[in-house]
Amino acid sequence: MNTKQEFTRLMNTQTEIALATCADGQPNVRIVNFYFDEAAKVMLFTTFGDNEKVKEFEGNNKVALTTIPHTGNEHVKAKGTVQKSSRTVFDAAEQFIKKIPDYKDIIEQAGDYLILFEIAFESAVITLDFENIETYDLDD
């Protein structure tokens, strides 16, 4: 398996992740849309500033994630850290809309209330099927 090629393909074609946090010793998971910024090597997503996950990030910035396959078992999973981006949702709008066309409506209707977050991780496990599972190091 060419792990870089498969990582890039999955980051470009899958649109959602299950994002796990932990606050007060209790895990919590939710589904969010994302896009991967290959140049910055970070995963980006938006959320409302008063959302529960924002409070959880402030208490513990360590997260785990997995992309959500819509067919088959192909997915990417990783552990990393989350932080508020120095960019805004409007800075990232073109990339979100290119990947998820309906995101245009979300940005137009709620963009002023959305905060852009970044997840940084050093490696990811790429699963294509039960026989093809490899780790990809983002620095390769």
C-alpha positions in Angstrom: 0.0 0.0 0.0 1.2 3.5 -0.8 0.2 5.0 2.6 0.7 8.7 1.5 -1.4 8.2 -1.6 -4.2 6.4 0.4 -4.1 9.0 3.2 -4.5 11.8 0.7 -7.2 10.0 -1.2 -9.2 9.3 2.0 -8.7 12.9 3.3 -10.0 14.2 0.0 -13.0 12.0 -0.3 -14.3 11.4 3.2 -16.1 14.4 4.6 -16.8 13.6 8.3 -14.9 12.5 11.3 -16.0 11.1 14.7 -14.1 13.4 17.0 -13.5 12.1 20.6 -12.7 14.3 23.6 -12.4 13.6 27.3 -13.5 15.9 30.1 -13.6 15.1 33.8 -12.6 11.5 33.0 -15.6 11.0 30.7 -15.2 10.4 27.0 -17.4 12.2 24.5 -17.7 11.8 20.7 -19.4 13.7 18.0 -19.5 13.9 14.2 -18.1 16.9 12.4 -17.3 17.9 8.8 -13.6 18.5 8.0 -11.0 19.1 5.4 -7.3 18.4 5.6 -4.9 21.2 4.9 -2.0 19.4 3.3 0.3 22.3 3.3 -0.1 23.0 7.0 -0.6 19.3 7.9 -3.7 20.0 10.0 -7.3 18.9 9.9 -9.8 21.7 10.1 -13.4 21.8 11.3 -15.8 24.5 12.5 -18.1 24.7 15.5 -20.1 27.3 17.3 -18.2 29.1 20.0 -20.6 28.2 22.8 -20.6 24.5 21.9 -19.8 21.9 24.6 -16.7 20.6 22.7 -15.1 24.1 22.9 -15.3 23.9 26.7 -13.8 20.4 26.6 -10.9 21.6 24.4 -10.1 24.2 26.9 -9.8 21.6 29.6 -8.0 19.0 27.6 -6.7 19.6 24.1 -6.0 15.9 23.3 -8.4 14.3 20.9 -8.8 11.1 18.9 -10.6 10.9 15.5 -11.6 8.5 12.8 -13.0 9.3 9.4 -16.4 7.9 8.7 -16.6 5.6 5.7 -19.9 5.7 3.8 -19.1 2.5 2.0 -16.8 -0.3 3.0 -14.3 -0.1 5.8 -11.7 2.4 4.5 -10.9 5.0 7.1 -8.1 7.0 8.8 -7.7 7.3 12.5 -5.3 9.4 14.6 -4.6 11.0 17.9 -3.6 14.6 18.2 -4.1 18.0 19.7 -6.8 20.6 18.9 -6.5 24.3 19.0 -8.4 27.4 17.8 -7.0 28.3 14.4 -5.5 31.7 13.7 -7.6 31.7 10.5 -11.4 32.2 10.3 -14.1 30.0 8.7 -14.1 32.6 5.9 -10.4 32.0 5.2 -11.1 28.3 4.8 -14.5 28.7 3.1 -13.3 27.8 -0.4 -11.7 24.5 0.7 -14.8 23.5 2.7 -17.2 24.3 -0.1 -15.0 22.5 -2.7 -15.1 19.4 -0.6 -18.6 19.8 0.8 -20.7 22.0 -1.6 -23.6 22.3 0.9 -21.2 24.0 3.4 -21.7 27.2 1.4 -25.2 27.6 3.0 -23.8 26.9 6.5 -21.1 29.5 6.0 -23.5 32.1 4.6 -26.1 31.6 7.3 -23.8 31.0 10.4 -20.3 31.9 9.4 -20.1 34.9 11.8 -20.8 32.4 14.7 -18.4 29.6 13.7 -14.9 29.1 15.0 -12.3 27.3 13.0 -10.3 24.7 14.8 -7.2 22.7 13.8 -6.2 19.2 14.8 -2.5 18.4 14.5 -1.2 14.9 14.5 2.1 13.2 13.6 0.8 9.9 12.2 -2.3 8.2 11.2 -3.5 4.6 10.8 -4.8 3.9 7.3 -7.2 1.0 7.0 -8.4 -0.1 3.5 -9.7 -3.4 4.6 -9.0 -6.0 7.3 -5.8 -7.1 5.5 -4.4 -3.6 4.5 -3.7 -1.5 7.6 -0.6 0.6 7.8 0.6 3.7 9.7 1.4 6.8 7.8 3.9 9.3 9.2 2.9 12.8 8.1 6.6 13.9 8.0 7.4 11.3 5.3 
